[in-house]
Amino acid sequence: MKKTIAIFSFMLLACSAQKQAVVTTVALTGDCPKNSKCTIELIKNKGIELKKDAFGNDYYELSESAATNVIKYEFSRNVKGDIQDGGYREEVIFEIGQNPDAVILTDKSLQNIKMLYGRFCFCKGQTGYYKVEKGALNINGSKTAKTGLLEFEVSEVPQVIKSLAFQLK
């Protein structure tokens, strides 16, 4: 009986330790440009499916995934209520593992995590999603808290956001 209790206790502790290492939250640690709003979100148990529309433009859909989470960052410029078509928004979206070890990706290897940059405004011909193939992502830290820094550039369109800093717990 004592052996059974000891084995059960060990299994319970092992499971608890594994649960602590799984990423459950993400928070911004860098600054947001003035007169704007920046948010970051962890979408749990999801993956990114990259797709193309009828015109050959990139877009994505989220799908169920036990192995990955999705990080979605959004920058929105504050707009006065009386300005029509004045909205401006940028997004960065990518996958991470449920329990990522140190991650160092550069340039085209950013597509290993299906990273996309989105620009949305009344800017004819310069909106939509673009694959990020130039930049660097570095995530490191302990099992309980990791810091991330992304610096990137998209050549197809102008961009306001070129870097973001975040923390995973």
Backbone hydrogen bonds, N-H to C=O, Kabsch-Sander energy under -0.5 kcal/mol:
donor,donor_aa,acceptor,acceptor_aa,energy
5,I,1,M,-2.3
6,A,2,K,-2.5
7,I,3,K,-2.7
8,F,4,T,-2.6
9,S,5,I,-2.7
10,F,6,A,-2.4
11,M,7,I,-2.5
12,L,8,F,-2.4
13,L,9,S,-2.5
14,A,10,F,-2.5
15,C,11,M,-2.4
16,S,12,L,-2.3
17,A,13,L,-2.4
18,Q,14,A,-1.8
19,K,15,C,-2.2
20,Q,16,S,-1.8
21,A,17,A,-1.0
22,V,18,Q,-0.7
22,V,19,K,-0.8
23,V,98,Q,-2.7
27,A,167,Q,-2.0
29,T,165,A,-2.4
30,G,165,A,-1.3
36,S,33,P,-0.6
37,K,76,S,-2.9
39,T,74,E,-2.5
41,E,72,K,-2.0
43,I,41,E,-0.6
43,I,70,V,-3.4
44,K,42,L,-0.8
46,K,43,I,-0.7
46,K,68,T,-0.6
47,G,63,S,-2.5
49,E,61,E,-2.8
50,L,48,I,-0.6
51,K,59,Y,-3.1
53,D,57,N,-2.4
56,G,53,D,-2.0
58,D,129,Y,-0.6
59,Y,51,K,-2.1
61,E,49,E,-1.6
63,S,47,G,-2.2
65,S,45,N,-2.1
69,N,96,I,-2.7
70,V,43,I,-2.3
71,I,94,F,-3.0
72,K,41,E,-2.4
72,K,70,V,-0.5
73,Y,92,V,-3.2
74,E,39,T,-2.9
75,F,90,E,-2.9
76,S,37,K,-2.7
77,R,88,Y,-2.5
78,N,35,N,-2.6
83,I,80,K,-1.6
84,Q,82,D,-0.7
86,G,83,I,-1.0
89,R,120,F,-2.3
90,E,75,F,-2.7
91,E,118,G,-2.4
92,V,73,Y,-2.1
93,I,116,L,-2.2
94,F,71,I,-2.0
95,E,113,I,-2.5
96,I,69,N,-2.4
98,Q,67,A,-1.6
103,V,139,I,-2.6
105,L,137,L,-2.5
107,D,135,G,-3.0
109,S,106,T,-2.0
110,L,107,D,-2.4
111,Q,108,K,-1.8
112,N,109,S,-1.8
113,I,110,L,-1.1
114,K,111,Q,-1.1
115,M,110,L,-1.4
116,L,93,I,-2.5
117,Y,130,Y,-2.9
118,G,91,E,-2.7
119,R,128,G,-2.4
120,F,89,R,-2.9
122,F,87,G,-0.6
123,C,121,C,-1.7
126,Q,123,C,-2.7
128,G,119,R,-2.8
129,Y,58,D,-0.8
130,Y,117,Y,-2.9
132,V,115,M,-1.9
133,E,131,K,-0.7
136,A,151,E,-3.2
137,L,105,L,-2.7
138,N,149,L,-2.2
139,I,103,V,-2.8
140,N,147,T,-2.2
142,S,145,A,-1.6
146,K,168,L,-2.8
147,T,140,N,-3.0
148,G,166,F,-3.2
149,L,138,N,-2.1
150,L,164,L,-2.7
151,E,136,A,-2.5
152,F,162,K,-2.6
153,E,134,K,-2.4
162,K,160,V,-0.5
164,L,150,L,-2.2
166,F,148,G,-2.4
167,Q,27,A,-2.6
168,L,146,K,-3.2
169,K,25,T,-2.1
